[in-house]
Structure formats: C-alpha cells, structure tokens
C-alpha cells in the first residue's frame, strides 16, 4: 500500500500556494465604516430635531385673540352695590343686606331663555 502523509500537499495542489491561508484582516474602521456613518447621521438628525422643536416651528403657539370686554350699563342697582360698606361688623352687613334690592333679579330672565332656545 502506498500511504501518503496527511499534512503534505497532494499532487493537485501546488507547493507555492499555502493551504487554508486566511485573507488579511481589515482594521476596525475599514470593516465597520457604514456603522460609523449611520451613527453620525442619527446624531446629526437628533440634534437637528431638538433644535427644530425648540425653535417652535414644529408646534406653533396660536396667537391669542382678544376678547371684547363686556360693557355694563350703569343703573341704580349697580350704583347701589358700589356704595355698600366694606366693614365686617354684623350690624353694617345687615344694613347693607337690607338696602340691597333683589326684587328685579329675574327681570330679563325671559329674554335670556328665549335667546338660548333659538338655534
């Protein structure tokens, strides 16, 4: 029997080519450059998004609309309420309550109800 040693190259292999030689290794930057580019893009977009939101363009605040101030007509009842005292004595409070006219409170109630009922 003709036995060949296991570690020696066979006839089909040339002696100049080493068997199983791995390719030269690339450095970390050459191998993972796309991850570095993606990371830079994510950081750039995050900083830009934060700046954009802080500028107020993403969530604009509506301008306040001024409300018309109500104009109250001065009548005798309103003037009487302005003349009430500011004392916290019981006698003074009772005197102010007795002088307050509450009989005409529902004077315009029917007008208000008709305005609310109409669509």
Backbone as a printed PyTorch tensor [residue, N CA C, xyz], in Angstrom:
tensor([[[  0.7970,  -1.1710,   0.0000],
         [  0.0000,   0.0000,   0.0000],
         [  0.8470,   1.2450,   0.0000]],

        [[  0.3280,   2.1640,  -0.7050],
         [  1.0370,   3.4220,  -0.8000],
         [  0.3240,   4.4450,   0.0810]],

        [[  0.8610,   4.7150,   1.2110],
         [  0.2270,   5.6570,   2.1410],
         [  0.9180,   7.0060,   2.0550]],

        [[  0.1040,   8.0350,   1.9450],
         [  0.6400,   9.3880,   1.8860],
         [  0.4870,  10.0500,   3.2490]],

        [[  1.4330,  10.8540,   3.6020],
         [  1.2640,  11.5630,   4.8660],
         [  0.1200,  12.5790,   4.7540]],

        [[ -0.5760,  12.7960,   5.8360],
         [ -1.7690,  13.6220,   5.8520],
         [ -1.4410,  15.1080,   5.6640]],

        [[ -0.3820,  15.6200,   6.2170],
         [ -0.0590,  17.0310,   6.1980],
         [  0.6310,  17.5000,   4.9150]],

        [[  1.0120,  16.6160,   4.0500],
         [  1.6980,  17.0210,   2.8330],
         [  0.6920,  17.2980,   1.7260]],

        [[  0.9910,  18.2850,   0.8720],
         [  0.0620,  18.6010,  -0.2130],
         [  0.0070,  17.4620,  -1.2170]],

        [[ -1.1310,  17.3430,  -1.8370],
         [ -1.3130,  16.2950,  -2.8440],
         [ -0.8020,  16.7940,  -4.1820]],

        [[ -0.8850,  15.9690,  -5.1900],
         [ -0.3680,  16.3260,  -6.4970],
         [ -1.1690,  17.4440,  -7.1410]],

        [[ -2.4640,  17.5170,  -6.8360],
         [ -3.2890,  18.5360,  -7.4620],
         [ -2.9910,  19.9280,  -6.8980]],

        [[ -2.4380,  19.9940,  -5.7320],
         [ -2.1020,  21.2770,  -5.1260],
         [ -0.6700,  21.6380,  -5.4650]],

        [[ -0.4720,  22.8820,  -5.7120],
         [  0.8960,  23.3040,  -5.9710],
         [  1.5670,  23.6300,  -4.6500]],

        [[  2.8340,  23.5390,  -4.6220],
         [  3.5870,  23.7690,  -3.4000],
         [  3.7040,  25.2480,  -3.0830]],

        [[  3.4830,  26.1300,  -4.0510],
         [  3.6290,  27.5560,  -3.8040],
         [  2.4010,  28.1670,  -3.1170]],

        [[  1.2310,  27.5500,  -3.2380],
         [  0.0230,  28.0730,  -2.5980],
         [ -0.1380,  27.4360,  -1.2340]],

        [[ -0.1430,  28.2300,  -0.2160],
         [ -0.3630,  27.6470,   1.1140],
         [ -1.8210,  27.2230,   1.2650]],

        [[ -2.0140,  26.1930,   1.9800],
         [ -3.3450,  25.6390,   2.1780],
         [ -4.0130,  26.3370,   3.3480]],

        [[ -5.2520,  26.8360,   3.1270],
         [ -6.0520,  27.4180,   4.1960],
         [ -5.5400,  28.7390,   4.7280]],

        [[ -4.8490,  29.5260,   3.9480],
         [ -4.3650,  30.8210,   4.4160],
         [ -5.5340,  31.8170,   4.3840]],

        [[ -5.8800,  32.4080,   5.5330],
         [ -6.9930,  33.3640,   5.5390],
         [ -6.5710,  34.6820,   4.8820]],

        [[ -7.5740,  35.4290,   4.4520],
         [ -7.3100,  36.7490,   3.8630],
         [ -6.7820,  37.6690,   4.9570]],

        [[ -6.0400,  38.6960,   4.5630],
         [ -5.5450,  39.6230,   5.5930],
         [ -6.7230,  40.3280,   6.2530]],

        [[ -6.6460,  40.4840,   7.5640],
         [ -7.7280,  41.1150,   8.3190],
         [ -7.7370,  42.6100,   8.0880]],

        [[ -8.9430,  43.1460,   8.0010],
         [ -9.0970,  44.5870,   7.8550],
         [ -9.1670,  45.2050,   9.2400]],

        [[ -8.7710,  46.4590,   9.3180],
         [ -8.8560,  47.1450,  10.6030],
         [-10.3240,  47.4210,  10.9220]],

        [[-10.6250,  47.8370,  12.1460],
         [-11.9980,  48.0710,  12.5830],
         [-12.7120,  49.1330,  11.7750]],

        [[-12.0150,  50.2090,  11.4120],
         [-12.6300,  51.2870,  10.6440],
         [-12.9470,  50.8410,   9.2200]],

        [[-12.0630,  50.0550,   8.6280],
         [-12.3100,  49.5670,   7.2710],
         [-13.4530,  48.5550,   7.2450]],

        [[-13.6120,  47.8420,   8.3130],
         [-14.6290,  46.7980,   8.3460],
         [-16.0200,  47.3530,   8.7120]],

        [[-16.0900,  48.3560,   9.5910],
         [-17.3770,  48.8380,  10.0920],
         [-17.6060,  50.3220,   9.7590]],

        [[-17.1590,  50.8130,   8.6360],
         [-17.3120,  52.2210,   8.2650],
         [-18.7670,  52.6060,   8.1040]],

        [[-19.6030,  51.7090,   7.6230],
         [-21.0200,  52.0180,   7.4270],
         [-21.7350,  52.2290,   8.7570]],

        [[-21.3160,  51.5350,   9.8030],
         [-21.9140,  51.7590,  11.1240],
         [-21.5400,  53.1410,  11.6600]],

        [[-20.3230,  53.5750,  11.4050],
         [-19.8990,  54.8970,  11.8360],
         [-20.6890,  55.9830,  11.1020]],

        [[-20.9010,  55.7990,   9.8140],
         [-21.6790,  56.7660,   9.0420],
         [-23.1200,  56.8090,   9.5450]],

        [[-23.7150,  55.6580,   9.8130],
         [-25.0920,  55.6070,  10.3190],
         [-25.1890,  56.2820,  11.6800]],

        [[-24.2170,  56.0740,  12.5470],
         [-24.2200,  56.6930,  13.8730],
         [-24.1130,  58.2120,  13.7660]],

        [[-23.2620,  58.7040,  12.8830],
         [-23.1290,  60.1520,  12.6910],
         [-24.4320,  60.7340,  12.1680]],

        [[-25.0920,  60.0420,  11.2340],
         [-26.3740,  60.5200,  10.7130],
         [-27.4440,  60.5730,  11.8020]],

        [[-27.5070,  59.5640,  12.6510],
         [-28.5010,  59.5380,  13.7270],
         [-28.2500,  60.6850,  14.7060]],

        [[-27.0140,  60.9220,  15.0700],
         [-26.6950,  62.0110,  15.9920],
         [-27.0320,  63.3570,  15.3520]],

        [[-26.6750,  63.5320,  14.0880],
         [-26.9550,  64.7760,  13.3880],
         [-28.4560,  65.0450,  13.2970]],

        [[-29.2360,  64.0300,  12.9700],
         [-30.6850,  64.1980,  12.8540],
         [-31.3220,  64.4440,  14.2290]],

        [[-30.8070,  63.8280,  15.2780],
         [-31.3460,  64.0610,  16.6250],
         [-31.1020,  65.4990,  17.0650]],

        [[-29.8950,  65.9860,  16.8630],
         [-29.5800,  67.3660,  17.2420],
         [-30.4200,  68.3310,  16.4170]],

        [[-30.5780,  68.0630,  15.1330],
         [-31.4060,  68.9180,  14.2830],
         [-32.8640,  68.8990,  14.7060]],

        [[-33.3890,  67.7350,  15.0790],
         [-34.7760,  67.6390,  15.5340],
         [-35.0100,  68.4010,  16.8240]],

        [[-34.0820,  68.2970,  17.7520],
         [-34.2150,  69.0290,  19.0140],
         [-34.1720,  70.5330,  18.7500]],

        [[-33.2670,  70.9690,  17.8810],
         [-33.1880,  72.3920,  17.5540],
         [-34.4710,  72.8530,  16.8870]],

        [[-35.0170,  72.0360,  15.9970],
         [-36.2350,  72.3840,  15.2670],
         [-37.4170,  72.5300,  16.2250]],

        [[-37.5300,  71.6360,  17.1930],
         [-38.6290,  71.6980,  18.1590],
         [-38.4690,  72.9150,  19.0640]],

        [[-37.2410,  73.1970,  19.4940],
         [-37.0320,  74.3510,  20.3710],
         [-37.2830,  75.6780,  19.6570]],

        [[-37.1460,  75.7120,  18.3430],
         [-37.4250,  76.9280,  17.5870],
         [-38.9180,  77.2130,  17.5400]],

        [[-39.7610,  76.2320,  17.8020],
         [-41.1910,  76.4270,  17.8320],
         [-41.8580,  76.2590,  16.4830]],

        [[-41.1400,  75.8040,  15.4920],
         [-41.7360,  75.6210,  14.1760],
         [-42.5510,  74.3430,  14.1050]],

        [[-42.2060,  73.3620,  14.9060],
         [-42.9110,  72.0890,  14.8870],
         [-44.2490,  72.1810,  15.6070]],

        [[-44.3210,  72.9710,  16.6700],
         [-45.5310,  73.1140,  17.4660],
         [-45.8150,  74.5960,  17.6660]],

        [[-46.3290,  75.2610,  16.6390],
         [-46.5490,  76.7070,  16.7770],
         [-47.6470,  77.0230,  17.7790]],

        [[-47.4370,  78.0760,  18.5390],
         [-48.4200,  78.5240,  19.5150],
         [-49.4010,  79.4740,  18.8200]],

        [[-50.6920,  79.2460,  18.9870],
         [-51.6540,  80.1460,  18.3480],
         [-51.6140,  81.5210,  19.0090]],

        [[-51.8140,  82.5210,  18.1920],
         [-51.8110,  83.8690,  18.7460],
         [-53.1110,  84.0970,  19.5150]],

        [[-53.0140,  84.7050,  20.6670],
         [-54.2300,  84.9060,  21.4640],
         [-55.1560,  85.9260,  20.8010]],

        [[-56.4220,  85.5950,  20.7960],
         [-57.4110,  86.5220,  20.2450],
         [-57.9990,  87.3220,  21.3950]],

        [[-58.0110,  88.6070,  21.2640],
         [-58.5550,  89.4250,  22.3550],
         [-60.0700,  89.2760,  22.4360]],

        [[-60.5450,  89.1530,  23.6390],
         [-61.9840,  89.0680,  23.8760],
         [-62.5230,  90.4700,  24.1230]],

        [[-63.6620,  90.7490,  23.5790],
         [-64.2260,  92.0830,  23.8350],
         [-64.6360,  92.1910,  25.3010]],

        [[-64.3300,  93.3060,  25.8750],
         [-64.6770,  93.4980,  27.2740],
         [-66.1720,  93.8260,  27.3670]],

        [[-66.8360,  93.2250,  28.3160],
         [-68.2690,  93.4930,  28.4420],
         [-68.5020,  94.9300,  28.9160]],

        [[-69.4550,  95.5390,  28.3180],
         [-69.8000,  96.9060,  28.7250],
         [-71.1090,  96.8450,  29.4890]],

        [[-71.0380,  97.1410,  30.7440],
         [-72.2220,  97.1130,  31.5940],
         [-72.7990,  98.5180,  31.6920]],

        [[-74.0790,  98.5790,  31.5150],
         [-74.7410,  99.8730,  31.6590],
         [-74.9440, 100.1570,  33.1440]],

        [[-74.6160, 101.3380,  33.5290],
         [-74.7780, 101.7050,  34.9290],
         [-76.2580, 101.9930,  35.1930]],

        [[-76.8040, 101.2590,  36.1180],
         [-78.1860, 101.5170,  36.5370],
         [-78.1960, 101.7580,  38.0370]],

        [[-79.3760, 101.9590,  38.5790],
         [-79.4740, 102.2890,  40.0040],
         [-79.0260, 101.1210,  40.8730]],

        [[-79.3170,  99.8990,  40.4520],
         [-78.9110,  98.7310,  41.2470],
         [-77.4020,  98.5780,  41.3130]],

        [[-76.7370,  98.7820,  40.1870],
         [-75.2800,  98.6820,  40.1560],
         [-74.6380,  99.7800,  40.9930]],

        [[-75.1670, 100.9650,  40.8930],
         [-74.6260, 102.0690,  41.6860],
         [-74.8480, 101.8400,  43.1680]],

        [[-75.9660, 101.2310,  43.5240],
         [-76.2440, 100.9510,  44.9410],
         [-75.2800,  99.9050,  45.4810]],

        [[-74.9160,  98.9120,  44.6410],
         [-73.9590,  97.8890,  45.0880],
         [-72.5680,  98.4770,  45.2730]],

        [[-72.2240,  99.4720,  44.4710],
         [-70.9240, 100.1210,  44.6230],
         [-70.8420, 100.9270,  45.9050]],

        [[-71.9690, 101.3380,  46.4410],
         [-71.9820, 102.1730,  47.6380],
         [-72.0120, 101.3560,  48.9260]],

        [[-71.9780, 100.0520,  48.8370],
         [-72.0070,  99.2360,  50.0500],
         [-70.7250,  99.4220,  50.8370]],

        [[-70.8600,  99.2340,  52.1230],
         [-69.7120,  99.4040,  53.0090],
         [-68.7820,  98.2020,  52.9560]],

        [[-67.5960,  98.3700,  53.4510],
         [-66.6000,  97.2970,  53.4720],
         [-66.3190,  96.8080,  54.8830]],

        [[-67.1390,  97.1940,  55.8190],
         [-66.9540,  96.8050,  57.2030],
         [-67.3530,  95.3460,  57.3890]],

        [[-66.7340,  94.6830,  58.3570],
         [-67.0950,  93.3030,  58.6480],
         [-67.8720,  93.1700,  59.9600]],

        [[-68.4330,  94.2870,  60.4360],
         [-69.2900,  94.2700,  61.6190],
         [-70.6620,  93.7330,  61.2130]],

        [[-71.2730,  92.9910,  62.0880],
         [-72.5530,  92.3560,  61.7950],
         [-73.6330,  93.3870,  61.5070]],

        [[-73.6860,  94.4450,  62.2910],
         [-74.7070,  95.4850,  62.0700],
         [-74.5540,  96.1390,  60.6920]],

        [[-73.3260,  96.3940,  60.2630],
         [-73.0790,  97.0010,  58.9590],
         [-73.4540,  96.0470,  57.8220]],

        [[-73.1720,  94.7720,  57.9950],
         [-73.5140,  93.7760,  56.9650],
         [-75.0260,  93.6640,  56.8330]],

        [[-75.7360,  93.6160,  57.9770],
         [-77.2020,  93.5460,  57.9410],
         [-77.7890,  94.7900,  57.2800]],

        [[-77.2070,  95.9300,  57.5390],
         [-77.6750,  97.1770,  56.9390],
         [-77.4900,  97.1400,  55.4190]],

        [[-76.3500,  96.6280,  54.9370],
         [-76.1080,  96.5060,  53.5030],
         [-77.0800,  95.5170,  52.8560]],

        [[-77.3590,  94.4140,  53.5470],
         [-78.3080,  93.4300,  53.0130],
         [-79.7210,  93.9910,  52.9330]],

        [[-80.1000,  94.7570,  53.9240],
         [-81.4470,  95.3600,  53.9090],
         [-81.5740,  96.3920,  52.7920]],

        [[-80.5090,  97.0930,  52.4880],
         [-80.5480,  98.1110,  51.4400],
         [-80.4460,  97.5310,  50.0250]],

        [[-80.0660,  96.2690,  49.9080],
         [-79.9220,  95.6430,  48.5960],
         [-81.2970,  95.2420,  48.0770]],

        [[-81.6160,  95.6750,  46.8570],
         [-82.9080,  95.3690,  46.2410],
         [-82.7370,  94.1400,  45.3450]],

        [[-83.3280,  93.0130,  45.7430],
         [-83.2320,  91.7640,  44.9920],
         [-84.5370,  91.4240,  44.2680]],

        [[-85.4680,  92.3380,  44.1950],
         [-86.7780,  92.0530,  43.6030],
         [-86.7350,  91.9790,  42.0700]],

        [[-85.8430,  92.6580,  41.4310],
         [-85.8190,  92.7100,  39.9680],
         [-84.7220,  91.8280,  39.3550]],

        [[-84.3180,  90.7890,  40.0680],
         [-83.2650,  89.9300,  39.5430],
         [-83.7150,  89.1490,  38.3020]],

        [[-84.9510,  88.7190,  38.2640],
         [-85.4290,  87.9150,  37.1320],
         [-86.1270,  88.7600,  36.0680]],

        [[-85.8170,  90.0100,  36.0340],
         [-86.4460,  90.9370,  35.1020],
         [-86.1540,  90.5430,  33.6500]],

        [[-84.9300,  90.1710,  33.3280],
         [-84.5590,  89.8190,  31.9670],
         [-84.4530,  88.3080,  31.7600]],

        [[-84.9540,  87.5160,  32.6780],
         [-84.8520,  86.0680,  32.5760],
         [-85.5870,  85.5310,  31.3560]],

        [[-86.7400,  86.0690,  31.0490],
         [-87.4880,  85.5900,  29.8790],
         [-86.7290,  85.9010,  28.5850]],

        [[-86.0460,  87.0380,  28.5190],
         [-85.2410,  87.3580,  27.3340],
         [-84.0690,  86.3870,  27.1810]],

        [[-83.4480,  86.0510,  28.2730],
         [-82.3090,  85.1290,  28.2380],
         [-82.7680,  83.7400,  27.7980]],

        [[-83.9000,  83.2750,  28.3400],
         [-84.4070,  81.9560,  27.9680],
         [-84.7910,  81.9060,  26.4880]],

        [[-85.3660,  82.9750,  25.9630],
         [-85.7240,  82.9710,  24.5350],
         [-84.4810,  82.9900,  23.6510]],

        [[-83.4280,  83.6590,  24.0530],
         [-82.1770,  83.6630,  23.2700],
         [-81.5240,  82.2910,  23.2760]],

        [[-81.5740,  81.6040,  24.4140],
         [-80.9840,  80.2730,  24.4840],
         [-81.7850,  79.2510,  23.7230]],

        [[-83.0880,  79.4400,  23.6150],
         [-83.9550,  78.4660,  22.9340],
         [-83.8420,  78.5680,  21.4260]],

        [[-83.5100,  79.7280,  20.8900],
         [-83.4350,  79.8640,  19.4270],
         [-82.0870,  79.3080,  18.9410]],

        [[-82.1600,  78.5370,  17.8400],
         [-80.9090,  77.9460,  17.3350],
         [-80.0460,  78.9190,  16.5860]]])
